[in-house]
Amino acid sequence: DEYNSLHGGKLSVQNLRLYLESTRGKAVTEKLFANISWCIVHSLKAVAPVMANDRHCFECYGYDIIIDNKLKPWLIE
């Protein structure tokens, strides 16, 4: 419903998950999201020593991930 190829073809994470579960199956979708989580956690672990540790502020991080046709996630930035 929200998909629009003229505006970047973006879906919410929830709708992406629902779409993948209906087209690829629940187990494969769960594995994909576990792999995405792994990428995020390990990238944060890699930079943890140089991140500012100040209890009076916080930082927001964003991730760009491409998913190939075999449902393998690729961290772009």
VEXDOPA-364236 format. One record per residue (C-alpha): x negated, y, z; residue number from 0; residue in one letter; chain. Coordinates in steps of 0.05 Angstrom, whole numbers, plus 5000, padded with zeros to 4 digits. Example, Ala and Ser with C-alpha at 12.3 -4.5 7.8 and 13.67 -1.06 7.14 Angstrom:
<palos>
<palo><c1>4754</c1><c2>4910</c2><c3>5156</c3><resi>0</resi><resn>a</resn><chain>A</chain></palo>
<palo><c1>4727</c1><c2>4979</c2><c3>5143</c3><resi>1</resi><resn>s</resn><chain>A</chain></palo>
</palos>
This chain:
<palos>
<palo><c1>5000</c1><c2>5000</c2><c3>5000</c3><resi>0</resi><resn>d</resn><chain>A</chain></palo>
<palo><c1>4944</c1><c2>5049</c2><c3>5018</c3><resi>1</resi><resn>e</resn><chain>A</chain></palo>
<palo><c1>4895</c1><c2>5026</c2><c3>4964</c3><resi>2</resi><resn>y</resn><chain>A</chain></palo>
<palo><c1>4882</c1><c2>5077</c2><c3>4910</c3><resi>3</resi><resn>n</resn><chain>A</chain></palo>
<palo><c1>4828</c1><c2>5063</c2><c3>4859</c3><resi>4</resi><resn>s</resn><chain>A</chain></palo>
<palo><c1>4826</c1><c2>5137</c2><c3>4839</c3><resi>5</resi><resn>l</resn><chain>A</chain></palo>
<palo><c1>4803</c1><c2>5157</c2><c3>4909</c3><resi>6</resi><resn>h</resn><chain>A</chain></palo>
<palo><c1>4746</c1><c2>5108</c2><c3>4920</c3><resi>7</resi><resn>g</resn><chain>A</chain></palo>
<palo><c1>4786</c1><c2>5045</c2><c3>4930</c3><resi>8</resi><resn>g</resn><chain>A</chain></palo>
<palo><c1>4783</c1><c2>5050</c2><c3>5006</c3><resi>9</resi><resn>k</resn><chain>A</chain></palo>
<palo><c1>4822</c1><c2>5005</c2><c3>5053</c3><resi>10</resi><resn>l</resn><chain>A</chain></palo>
<palo><c1>4827</c1><c2>5007</c2><c3>5129</c3><resi>11</resi><resn>s</resn><chain>A</chain></palo>
<palo><c1>4788</c1><c2>4952</c2><c3>5164</c3><resi>12</resi><resn>v</resn><chain>A</chain></palo>
<palo><c1>4854</c1><c2>4922</c2><c3>5186</c3><resi>13</resi><resn>q</resn><chain>A</chain></palo>
<palo><c1>4883</c1><c2>4920</c2><c3>5116</c3><resi>14</resi><resn>n</resn><chain>A</chain></palo>
<palo><c1>4818</c1><c2>4893</c2><c3>5088</c3><resi>15</resi><resn>l</resn><chain>A</chain></palo>
<palo><c1>4820</c1><c2>4837</c2><c3>5139</c3><resi>16</resi><resn>r</resn><chain>A</chain></palo>
<palo><c1>4892</c1><c2>4820</c2><c3>5122</c3><resi>17</resi><resn>l</resn><chain>A</chain></palo>
<palo><c1>4878</c1><c2>4821</c2><c3>5047</c3><resi>18</resi><resn>y</resn><chain>A</chain></palo>
<palo><c1>4817</c1><c2>4775</c2><c3>5055</c3><resi>19</resi><resn>l</resn><chain>A</chain></palo>
<palo><c1>4854</c1><c2>4727</c2><c3>5101</c3><resi>20</resi><resn>e</resn><chain>A</chain></palo>
<palo><c1>4910</c1><c2>4721</c2><c3>5050</c3><resi>21</resi><resn>s</resn><chain>A</chain></palo>
<palo><c1>4864</c1><c2>4712</c2><c3>4990</c3><resi>22</resi><resn>t</resn><chain>A</chain></palo>
<palo><c1>4802</c1><c2>4676</c2><c3>5019</c3><resi>23</resi><resn>r</resn><chain>A</chain></palo>
<palo><c1>4827</c1><c2>4645</c2><c3>5084</c3><resi>24</resi><resn>g</resn><chain>A</chain></palo>
<palo><c1>4821</c1><c2>4661</c2><c3>5157</c3><resi>25</resi><resn>k</resn><chain>A</chain></palo>
<palo><c1>4756</c1><c2>4622</c2><c3>5172</c3><resi>26</resi><resn>a</resn><chain>A</chain></palo>
<palo><c1>4718</c1><c2>4655</c2><c3>5115</c3><resi>27</resi><resn>v</resn><chain>A</chain></palo>
<palo><c1>4743</c1><c2>4724</c2><c3>5136</c3><resi>28</resi><resn>t</resn><chain>A</chain></palo>
<palo><c1>4723</c1><c2>4713</c2><c3>5208</c3><resi>29</resi><resn>e</resn><chain>A</chain></palo>
<palo><c1>4654</c1><c2>4692</c2><c3>5186</c3><resi>30</resi><resn>k</resn><chain>A</chain></palo>
<palo><c1>4648</c1><c2>4755</c2><c3>5143</c3><resi>31</resi><resn>l</resn><chain>A</chain></palo>
<palo><c1>4666</c1><c2>4801</c2><c3>5201</c3><resi>32</resi><resn>f</resn><chain>A</chain></palo>
<palo><c1>4619</c1><c2>4763</c2><c3>5247</c3><resi>33</resi><resn>a</resn><chain>A</chain></palo>
<palo><c1>4563</c1><c2>4775</c2><c3>5197</c3><resi>34</resi><resn>n</resn><chain>A</chain></palo>
<palo><c1>4581</c1><c2>4849</c2><c3>5193</c3><resi>35</resi><resn>i</resn><chain>A</chain></palo>
<palo><c1>4578</c1><c2>4853</c2><c3>5269</c3><resi>36</resi><resn>s</resn><chain>A</chain></palo>
<palo><c1>4510</c1><c2>4818</c2><c3>5268</c3><resi>37</resi><resn>w</resn><chain>A</chain></palo>
<palo><c1>4483</c1><c2>4870</c2><c3>5218</c3><resi>38</resi><resn>c</resn><chain>A</chain></palo>
<palo><c1>4508</c1><c2>4928</c2><c3>5261</c3><resi>39</resi><resn>i</resn><chain>A</chain></palo>
<palo><c1>4483</c1><c2>4900</c2><c3>5328</c3><resi>40</resi><resn>v</resn><chain>A</chain></palo>
<palo><c1>4414</c1><c2>4882</c2><c3>5301</c3><resi>41</resi><resn>h</resn><chain>A</chain></palo>
<palo><c1>4405</c1><c2>4949</c2><c3>5266</c3><resi>42</resi><resn>s</resn><chain>A</chain></palo>
<palo><c1>4420</c1><c2>4984</c2><c3>5332</c3><resi>43</resi><resn>l</resn><chain>A</chain></palo>
<palo><c1>4372</c1><c2>4937</c2><c3>5369</c3><resi>44</resi><resn>k</resn><chain>A</chain></palo>
<palo><c1>4318</c1><c2>4955</c2><c3>5319</c3><resi>45</resi><resn>a</resn><chain>A</chain></palo>
<palo><c1>4323</c1><c2>5030</c2><c3>5333</c3><resi>46</resi><resn>v</resn><chain>A</chain></palo>
<palo><c1>4341</c1><c2>5026</c2><c3>5407</c3><resi>47</resi><resn>a</resn><chain>A</chain></palo>
<palo><c1>4270</c1><c2>5044</c2><c3>5431</c3><resi>48</resi><resn>p</resn><chain>A</chain></palo>
<palo><c1>4271</c1><c2>5110</c2><c3>5394</c3><resi>49</resi><resn>v</resn><chain>A</chain></palo>
<palo><c1>4343</c1><c2>5130</c2><c3>5408</c3><resi>50</resi><resn>m</resn><chain>A</chain></palo>
<palo><c1>4355</c1><c2>5187</c2><c3>5457</c3><resi>51</resi><resn>a</resn><chain>A</chain></palo>
<palo><c1>4379</c1><c2>5162</c2><c3>5524</c3><resi>52</resi><resn>n</resn><chain>A</chain></palo>
<palo><c1>4417</c1><c2>5220</c2><c3>5556</c3><resi>53</resi><resn>d</resn><chain>A</chain></palo>
<palo><c1>4478</c1><c2>5207</c2><c3>5599</c3><resi>54</resi><resn>r</resn><chain>A</chain></palo>
<palo><c1>4505</c1><c2>5276</c2><c3>5583</c3><resi>55</resi><resn>h</resn><chain>A</chain></palo>
<palo><c1>4515</c1><c2>5264</c2><c3>5509</c3><resi>56</resi><resn>c</resn><chain>A</chain></palo>
<palo><c1>4530</c1><c2>5211</c2><c3>5458</c3><resi>57</resi><resn>f</resn><chain>A</chain></palo>
<palo><c1>4518</c1><c2>5197</c2><c3>5384</c3><resi>58</resi><resn>e</resn><chain>A</chain></palo>
<palo><c1>4565</c1><c2>5168</c2><c3>5332</c3><resi>59</resi><resn>c</resn><chain>A</chain></palo>
<palo><c1>4537</c1><c2>5121</c2><c3>5280</c3><resi>60</resi><resn>y</resn><chain>A</chain></palo>
<palo><c1>4569</c1><c2>5102</c2><c3>5215</c3><resi>61</resi><resn>g</resn><chain>A</chain></palo>
<palo><c1>4554</c1><c2>5043</c2><c3>5170</c3><resi>62</resi><resn>y</resn><chain>A</chain></palo>
<palo><c1>4563</c1><c2>5033</c2><c3>5096</c3><resi>63</resi><resn>d</resn><chain>A</chain></palo>
<palo><c1>4570</c1><c2>4960</c2><c3>5079</c3><resi>64</resi><resn>i</resn><chain>A</chain></palo>
<palo><c1>4582</c1><c2>4928</c2><c3>5011</c3><resi>65</resi><resn>i</resn><chain>A</chain></palo>
<palo><c1>4614</c1><c2>4860</c2><c3>5008</c3><resi>66</resi><resn>i</resn><chain>A</chain></palo>
<palo><c1>4594</c1><c2>4817</c2><c3>4949</c3><resi>67</resi><resn>d</resn><chain>A</chain></palo>
<palo><c1>4638</c1><c2>4766</c2><c3>4913</c3><resi>68</resi><resn>n</resn><chain>A</chain></palo>
<palo><c1>4612</c1><c2>4711</c2><c3>4958</c3><resi>69</resi><resn>k</resn><chain>A</chain></palo>
<palo><c1>4634</c1><c2>4752</c2><c3>5019</c3><resi>70</resi><resn>l</resn><chain>A</chain></palo>
<palo><c1>4563</c1><c2>4768</c2><c3>5040</c3><resi>71</resi><resn>k</resn><chain>A</chain></palo>
<palo><c1>4557</c1><c2>4836</c2><c3>5073</c3><resi>72</resi><resn>p</resn><chain>A</chain></palo>
<palo><c1>4500</c1><c2>4882</c2><c3>5052</c3><resi>73</resi><resn>w</resn><chain>A</chain></palo>
<palo><c1>4481</c1><c2>4941</c2><c3>5096</c3><resi>74</resi><resn>l</resn><chain>A</chain></palo>
<palo><c1>4471</c1><c2>5002</c2><c3>5052</c3><resi>75</resi><resn>i</resn><chain>A</chain></palo>
<palo><c1>4458</c1><c2>5055</c2><c3>5105</c3><resi>76</resi><resn>e</resn><chain>A</chain></palo>
</palos>
